[in-house]
């Protein structure tokens, strides 16, 4: 259930963020695209590191590390 919420919030953020940056922060399309690229790249490497960490220390401990890192 928690992962579904995290995925849903990530989807909502990546669809809402370009409009927000363009209208409220007056960034160009290239600027918002660059910002999204960094966000997506970070998520990709986060998924990869989470997978390797889960193999190394287990899913429960990986979840605990993720909670501490998010906090």
Secondary structure, 3 states (H helix, E strand, C coil): CHHHHHHHHHHHHHHHHHHHHHHCCCCCHHHHHHHHHHHHHHHHHHHHHHHHHHHHHCHHHHHHHHHHHHC
